[in-house]
């Protein structure tokens, strides 16, 4: 059976990056920690909310490389120094969540509130430009 790719169709010119994007997204992992929501907050706005109870602001990092948004958390060892747990049911393990943003989607802000990390995104709407292409004559 032959694998159908985006680049195999003659009307999809320049979509080879889309195929790589889909493959990267599929490989990004399906680990369930921390749980998160993605919601539409406005017509051109989105919000990613991660449940990060127990993590301080200094324990969290948000980076954007190209179109890949990475949210990572690692609790410092000093927070647990001298503590003896009789039962530990609150997850405190390190995590990394990756999200691939579409072209034109930018990170607007991030806020940690009541154990929830909110990352607000906004999609900049491109201007619709009509361009006339001049046809040169063959000499």
C-alpha angles and dihedrals in degrees: 000000000000120000111236112222133190090243092057093072115083094217095055101077117173096009095117089106089058091059091051089047092054092048092048091049091051090051095048091096135249100234110149100222123129102018115228144186129213115201137171106243098178139356090280099017135092135184128207112199121190124190102231103162111173095024119113123213090257090055093060131074130187119194133175117204113176102315096331115105112200123193114188135176133192123170115221119246092229091069089064098040111127095008121125114199118209089184127006113196100147110090113235100166125131118264142184125197122188126200125183112218123210121241110284095023112123134183108252101180146329128219134180112213131163094340093313124110111210118197113187119205130190130197113220109217111227119228115256104239122185112206126189114214116214115227114223121212121238114247 
